[in-house]
Amino acid sequence: MGRNIITALDIGTSTIHTIVAEEQRREGGLRILGVGVAPSAGVRRGAIVDIEEAAQAIRKSVDEARRSSGVPIKSVWVSVGGTAIFVSSSRGVVAVSRADGEISHEDVKRAVAAAQSFLPRQPNRETLHIIPRDFKVDNESGVKDPVGMHGVRLEADTLIIECSSSFLKNLTKTIEHVGLSVDDYVFSPLATAEAVLTKRQKELGVLLLDIGGGTASFVVYEEGAPMQAGVLPVGGAHITNDIAIGFRTHVDVAEAVKLAYGSCIPDDLPKREHVRLADFVEGETAVYSRRELAEIIEARMGDVFELLARELKKINRTELLPAGVVMVGGTSLLPGILGLARKEMRLPIERGILQEFSSAADDTTMPSFAPAFGVVLWAYKMAREDGAGWGRGFQSFSGSRWAHWLRSLIP
């Protein structure tokens, strides 16, 4: 019997992560065999802007994962995010098909398909996920899994995540340029949630925030299902650019300064503590206070939390998520960021901790690995549930398999 290998690829604005994992048939679960990390290139806000540059960067990350795992890599599951993502809500209604009124898996699929067909068709968009938030059976609302229940009318309330078709075509072309095929695409926050959120957090109500280089993406869970998601056009690279402008220096120097002295809380810093650019690059003479640096970072991160608060207001969840906010991504490691988020959002805040599972590789517990780690778990669950079907605890109709099923309904 062949080995069940899953390879996940997360292409960020700043870094590209690759993880190779294997299903452990006897012990159960997954084992990480190898990882690859490379600086990103040819990518802006999660989108490919230079196919050749991006392909070279992907190749470096994949080759490192191939060497560390000792496994040939032919195909990858890919996380997607950035400003090419579109999130909508829609409802679909169908009549229960069986004469005795018992609801089947096919009824659920038809209700979800009806929700998608009700949504106005937008050009240049492809559906990544259709996620049932809950169902209504006749007059009984708030149903999570209607299969086996009895009724006449089934209604599905769904969250639909779409992506720009041209974005996906460019991404696919870039990956194929490396000699790989794409197994499927996954919206990054949904995958990351699999890696860092507990079942209890999802039930209580929680917001997962992944602050990447070019964007910050999020998903809100309540009663176990995603109820809202989105992408904010602000990320860690914007902080670096702000520092470069404020300190009148190169972005590489600004990034080094951010990593060495960055903080989100100016008032916590001594007034006389300074940053000397000469410590980072020869020929620079400028000296700035750490408070100035922190004020720049605080202002930009304040924008992120303000935008996030607006998103919560849209769904009437301002200050109303008992499990609070869980943050991942490299920017989540900035000193003081949890305190700033707590102050701005008035919610419990914590950094996401990756689930433990067997690993032959080092550093896979870093927050920056969360999206790729989550994609591995997402792919594993998809394989166990045999594609796009309805599964308790994994409530999503996803990707190319769902699209194939939808096409089968068309005469």
Beta strands, then each sheet from edge to edge (+ up, - down):
strand 1: 5-11
strand 2: 15-23
strand 3: 30-39
strand 4: 43-44
strand 5: 47-48
strand 6: 75-80
strand 7: 85-95
strand 8: 125-137
strand 9: 140-143
strand 10: 153-164
strand 11: 181-187
strand 12: 206-211
strand 13: 216-222
strand 14: 225-232
strand 15: 274-276
strand 16: 287-289
strand 17: 325-328
strand 18: 349-351
strand 19: 397-398
sheet 1: 3+ 2- 1+ 6+ 11+
sheet 2: 4+ 5-
sheet 3: 7+ 10- 8+ 9-
sheet 4: 7+ 10- 8+ 19-
sheet 5: 14+ 13- 12+ 17+ 18+
sheet 6: 15+ 16-
end
